[in-house]
Amino acid sequence: MRPGDRYHEWVEWSAEDGVTVGRCPDVTTGIHGDVPVALYGELCDVVDEVVAHLDREGRQLQVPRIHPMREVV
C-alpha cells in the first residue's frame, strides 16, 4: 500500500482553468496537466512525497477528511 492511499485523490477537468486538475485537498492544493491518466500518476507521486516528507520531519499527518462516496445499502 502506498503511503498516500489513505487520502482521496482524483482528477477532473476544470473548464474555468482549461486544464485537467489533480486534487488531494487533505495533502496538497493540487496539480494540473494535459493527460488525465499521467496526471493521476503524478498526483499520487506528489502525495506520497508530501506524506514521506512530513513523516521524516516528525510532523503529524493530517487525519483524512475527504472520503470517496460509499455505496449506500
C-alpha positions, 0 to 999 in steps of 0.5 A: 500500500502506498503511503498516500492511499489513505487520502482521496485523490482524483482528477477532473477537468476544470473548464474555468482553468482549461486544464485537467486538475489533480486534487488531494485537498487533505495533502496538497492544493493540487496539480494540473496537466494535459493527460488525465491518466499521467496526471493521476500518476503524478498526483499520487507521486506528489502525495506520497512525497508530501506524506514521506516528507512530513513523516521524516520531519516528525510532523503529524499527518493530517487525519483524512477528511475527504472520503470517496462516496460509499455505496449506500445499502 
